[in-house]
Amino acid sequence: MFYAMNRFRIAIGHEEAFEAVWKNRDSSLSQVPGFIEFRLLRGDSVPEEGYTLFISNSTWKDRDAFIGWTKSENFRAAHKSAGDNRAMYLGPPKFEGFSVVEGA
């Protein structure tokens, strides 16, 4: 399995708007070969730095399935409006990808 995560620093006060963007988008992930699961995670707020941490976490059959998604028309369609809400972001998202080494 492969886990793809993006960390987002969202300006305090924009959390609900950020969540709404994700809840209302049409990602078509369920139609993508190798896709297993998606979760949007909300972390703690860091008031002294002005943000709340969010992580988008998708689980894939393997890294190749994830790469295939990033090169697909479904990916482009799901991200076409990504720049419309720049005011809520404190910098770009940070991608992290992980392969399973051991698990039960």
C-alpha positions in Angstrom: 0.0 0.0 0.0 0.9 3.6 -0.5 -0.2 6.6 1.6 -0.3 10.0 0.0 -0.6 13.0 2.4 -0.7 16.7 1.9 -0.2 19.0 4.9 -2.1 22.3 4.7 -1.6 25.3 7.0 -5.0 27.1 7.0 -5.3 30.6 8.3 -7.3 30.7 11.5 -10.8 31.7 10.8 -10.9 29.9 7.4 -11.2 26.3 8.7 -14.9 25.8 7.9 -14.5 27.3 4.4 -11.5 25.0 3.8 -13.5 22.0 4.9 -16.4 23.0 2.7 -14.1 23.1 -0.3 -13.2 19.5 0.3 -16.7 18.3 1.1 -18.2 19.9 -2.0 -15.6 18.9 -4.6 -16.1 16.1 -7.0 -12.9 14.2 -6.9 -14.1 11.0 -8.7 -11.5 9.1 -6.6 -13.8 6.0 -6.3 -13.5 5.6 -10.1 -9.7 5.6 -10.1 -7.9 2.2 -10.3 -6.0 1.4 -7.2 -7.7 3.9 -4.9 -8.7 2.6 -1.5 -9.6 5.4 0.9 -9.6 9.1 1.5 -9.7 11.1 4.7 -9.4 14.8 5.5 -7.9 15.3 8.9 -8.1 18.4 11.1 -5.3 18.9 13.6 -4.6 21.5 16.2 -4.6 25.3 15.8 -1.3 27.0 16.3 -2.5 30.5 17.3 1.0 32.0 17.7 1.7 31.1 14.0 -1.9 31.8 12.8 -2.9 28.5 11.3 -4.8 25.2 11.8 -3.2 22.1 10.4 -5.1 19.9 8.0 -3.9 16.7 6.2 -5.5 15.1 3.2 -4.7 11.4 3.4 -5.4 9.0 0.5 -4.6 5.3 0.5 -3.7 3.5 -2.7 -2.9 -0.1 -3.7 0.6 1.0 -4.5 2.7 4.0 -5.6 2.1 3.3 -9.3 -1.7 3.7 -8.7 -1.2 7.0 -7.0 1.1 8.3 -9.8 -1.5 7.2 -12.3 -4.1 9.3 -10.5 -1.8 12.4 -10.5 -1.5 12.1 -14.3 -5.2 11.5 -15.0 -7.9 13.7 -16.3 -9.8 13.0 -13.0 -6.9 14.6 -11.1 -6.9 17.7 -13.2 -10.6 18.1 -12.8 -10.5 17.6 -9.0 -7.8 20.3 -8.7 -9.0 22.8 -11.3 -10.2 25.3 -8.7 -7.3 24.9 -6.3 -6.0 28.4 -6.7 -9.4 30.1 -6.1 -9.0 30.1 -2.3 -5.4 31.2 -1.8 -6.3 33.6 1.0 -7.1 30.7 3.3 -3.6 29.0 2.8 -0.4 30.0 4.7 1.9 28.7 2.0 1.6 25.8 -0.4 0.7 22.3 0.8 3.5 19.9 1.7 3.3 16.5 0.1 4.5 13.4 1.9 4.3 9.8 0.4 4.8 6.6 2.4 5.0 2.9 1.5 4.2 0.3 4.1 7.2 -1.4 5.6 5.5 -3.5 8.3 1.9 -3.8 9.4 -0.6 -6.1 10.9 
